[in-house]
Amino acid sequence: MIPNAFDYYSPTTVEETIGLLQKYGYEAKILAGGQSLLPMMKLRVAMPSVLVDINHIDDLHGWREENGYLRIGALTRHVDLENEQHLKESYPLLSKTAEWIADVPVRNRGTICGSLVHADPSSDWGAAMIALHADVEVIGPSGIRRVFIDDFFVDTFTASLEMDEIASAVLIPSPIGRVGARYMKLERKAGDFAIVGVALHVIKANDGTVLDSGIGLCACGDVPVRAKKAEEWLIGRPLDKETIKQASLLAQEDANPATDLRGSAEYKRDLVRVFVKRGLEEIADELR
Ligand SMILES: Cc1cc2nc3c(=O)[nH]c(=O)nc-3n(C[C@H](O)[C@H](O)[C@H](O)COP(=O)(O)OP(=O)(O)OC[C@H]3O[C@@H](n4cnc5c(N)ncnc54)[C@H](O)[C@@H]3O)c2cc1C
């Protein structure tokens, strides 16, 4: 189908963008990579009369480390996080997640903040950002605010953003200690959204115990889910067989998947157990 008619703006600053959002309100939609918005417009599920294309705002591109955080600009593409050597070494969950998203054309265009704002419970970045304990930086008429990722996802396809606000960056705490990560995903066919996805991030202390852990679950609820009980269980314990087994059982308790064409809730919950166990075993081997 053909989208409805719309006016097109291409601002070069965040301030200009916010001005346009204030002027047009709910009539306006931000365009980032277009990989979710444009298919919805073609289906006329979304019919904005104004598109605000943020791709020419330099401040929203690229990533840098500052003040103990990795700051990833809103327009950083999935592919940028897949292939960067420094990120692979220091923040391995980023590349391990990015390589599972869709296919190369989608990864070349889609952006991290576009994915988070879209707030699909099946978003791979949603689960990964939960595991990384990220914050989303939001800019609006009254300034900048930071929203913890768990609070950013309000409901299915609803993020914690006012109509005149823009997500400007994601902030990930820089790890202190040895880091291990895995992104485990089962899909019906290559490049599809997840039947279930599990993001695992572990920081190991010098004494061999777990200093910090993050476990995000994809397609296991109305929003991306934190496996909080399993995360808490891991902290201060060695990554041995018994610890891992118990963590995999606890992770299931926070998963609330729906039965649908991709599988039954029971099957998906068991996938969570298998993925947490398998992923943590791989991390334990790697960090040994
Ligand atoms: C064929 C296909 C397969 C896919 N498979 C997967 C998959 O396996 N896993 C996965 O996680 N995703 C998948 N996706 C989704 C993909 O990752 C999208 O790139 C992502 O969901 C949206 O990012 P975007 O930059 O394209 O956002 P857009 O489509 O441009 O925007 C999405 C929404 O977010 C808003 N928005 C965008 N950026 C901002 C911002 N900075 N501030 C405020 N609002 C903003 C827009 O107004 C819009 O409402 C797939 C998409 C396609 C087309």
The ligand as an SDF file (V2000), in Angstrom:
LIG
                    3D

 53 58  0  0  0  0  0  0  0  0999 V2000
   12.1180   -7.0540    8.0180 C   0  0  0  0  0  0  0  0  0  0  0  0
   12.4090   -6.5470    9.4090 C   0  0  0  0  0  0  0  0  0  0  0  0
   12.8880   -7.4230   10.3510 C   0  0  0  0  0  0  0  0  0  0  0  0
   13.1720   -6.9810   11.6410 C   0  0  0  0  0  0  0  0  0  0  0  0
   13.6690   -7.8790   12.5470 N   0  0  0  0  0  0  0  0  0  0  0  0
   13.9870   -7.4490   13.7760 C   0  0  0  0  0  0  0  0  0  0  0  0
   14.5550   -8.3420   14.7350 C   0  0  0  0  0  0  0  0  0  0  0  0
   14.8220   -9.5090   14.4640 O   0  0  0  0  0  0  0  0  0  0  0  0
   14.8290   -7.8600   15.9690 N   0  0  0  0  0  0  0  0  0  0  0  0
   14.6040   -6.5480   16.3090 C   0  0  0  0  0  0  0  0  0  0  0  0
   14.8730   -6.1720   17.4460 O   0  0  0  0  0  0  0  0  0  0  0  0
   14.0870   -5.6760   15.4220 N   0  0  0  0  0  0  0  0  0  0  0  0
   13.7920   -6.0830   14.1710 C   0  0  0  0  0  0  0  0  0  0  0  0
   13.2730   -5.1850   13.2690 N   0  0  0  0  0  0  0  0  0  0  0  0
   13.0190   -3.7870   13.6950 C   0  0  0  0  0  0  0  0  0  0  0  0
   14.2750   -2.9550   13.4590 C   0  0  0  0  0  0  0  0  0  0  0  0
   15.2360   -3.2710   14.4320 O   0  0  0  0  0  0  0  0  0  0  0  0
   14.0040   -1.4250   13.4900 C   0  0  0  0  0  0  0  0  0  0  0  0
   15.1460   -0.8230   13.0370 O   0  0  0  0  0  0  0  0  0  0  0  0
   13.7250   -0.7920   14.8190 C   0  0  0  0  0  0  0  0  0  0  0  0
   12.6770   -1.4070   15.4780 O   0  0  0  0  0  0  0  0  0  0  0  0
   13.3050    0.6820   14.6560 C   0  0  0  0  0  0  0  0  0  0  0  0
   14.4080    1.4900   14.4820 O   0  0  0  0  0  0  0  0  0  0  0  0
   14.3960    2.6410   13.3940 P   0  0  0  0  0  0  0  0  0  0  0  0
   15.6100    3.4760   13.6080 O   0  0  0  0  0  0  0  0  0  0  0  0
   14.2390    2.0530   12.0490 O   0  0  0  0  0  0  0  0  0  0  0  0
   13.1280    3.5110   13.8300 O   0  0  0  0  0  0  0  0  0  0  0  0
   11.9490    4.1620   12.9660 P   0  0  0  0  0  0  0  0  0  0  0  0
   11.2540    3.1130   12.1870 O   0  0  0  0  0  0  0  0  0  0  0  0
   12.4430    5.3360   12.2150 O   0  0  0  0  0  0  0  0  0  0  0  0
   11.0120    4.6810   14.1640 O   0  0  0  0  0  0  0  0  0  0  0  0
   10.3460    3.7810   15.0130 C   0  0  0  0  0  0  0  0  0  0  0  0
    9.5200    4.5580   16.0210 C   0  0  0  0  0  0  0  0  0  0  0  0
   10.3530    5.2400   16.9560 O   0  0  0  0  0  0  0  0  0  0  0  0
   10.2040    6.6770   16.8580 C   0  0  0  0  0  0  0  0  0  0  0  0
   11.5680    7.1990   16.9810 N   0  0  0  0  0  0  0  0  0  0  0  0
   12.6600    6.7670   16.3000 C   0  0  0  0  0  0  0  0  0  0  0  0
   13.7710    7.3470   16.7750 N   0  0  0  0  0  0  0  0  0  0  0  0
   13.3750    8.1830   17.7730 C   0  0  0  0  0  0  0  0  0  0  0  0
   14.0720    9.0320   18.6770 C   0  0  0  0  0  0  0  0  0  0  0  0
   15.4110    9.1620   18.6440 N   0  0  0  0  0  0  0  0  0  0  0  0
   13.3500    9.7340   19.5920 N   0  0  0  0  0  0  0  0  0  0  0  0
   11.9960    9.6170   19.6460 C   0  0  0  0  0  0  0  0  0  0  0  0
   11.2890    8.8140   18.8220 N   0  0  0  0  0  0  0  0  0  0  0  0
   11.9670    8.0840   17.9130 C   0  0  0  0  0  0  0  0  0  0  0  0
    9.5270    6.9230   15.5220 C   0  0  0  0  0  0  0  0  0  0  0  0
    8.7620    8.0980   15.5370 O   0  0  0  0  0  0  0  0  0  0  0  0
    8.6680    5.6740   15.3860 C   0  0  0  0  0  0  0  0  0  0  0  0
    7.5010    5.8150   16.1730 O   0  0  0  0  0  0  0  0  0  0  0  0
   12.9750   -5.6080   11.9720 C   0  0  0  0  0  0  0  0  0  0  0  0
   12.5010   -4.7130   11.0130 C   0  0  0  0  0  0  0  0  0  0  0  0
   12.2260   -5.1660    9.7260 C   0  0  0  0  0  0  0  0  0  0  0  0
   11.7390   -4.1860    8.7040 C   0  0  0  0  0  0  0  0  0  0  0  0
  1  2  1  0
  2  3  1  0
  2 52  2  0
  3  4  2  0
  4  5  1  0
  4 50  1  0
  5  6  2  0
  6  7  1  0
  6 13  1  0
  7  8  2  0
  7  9  1  0
  9 10  1  0
 10 11  2  0
 10 12  1  0
 12 13  2  0
 13 14  1  0
 14 15  1  0
 14 50  1  0
 15 16  1  0
 16 17  1  0
 16 18  1  0
 18 19  1  0
 18 20  1  0
 20 21  1  0
 20 22  1  0
 22 23  1  0
 23 24  1  0
 24 25  2  0
 24 26  1  0
 24 27  1  0
 27 28  1  0
 28 29  2  0
 28 30  1  0
 28 31  1  0
 31 32  1  0
 32 33  1  0
 33 34  1  0
 33 48  1  0
 34 35  1  0
 35 36  1  0
 35 46  1  0
 36 37  1  0
 36 45  1  0
 37 38  2  0
 38 39  1  0
 39 40  1  0
 39 45  2  0
 40 41  1  0
 40 42  2  0
 42 43  1  0
 43 44  2  0
 44 45  1  0
 46 47  1  0
 46 48  1  0
 48 49  1  0
 50 51  2  0
 51 52  1  0
 52 53  1  0
M  END
$$$$
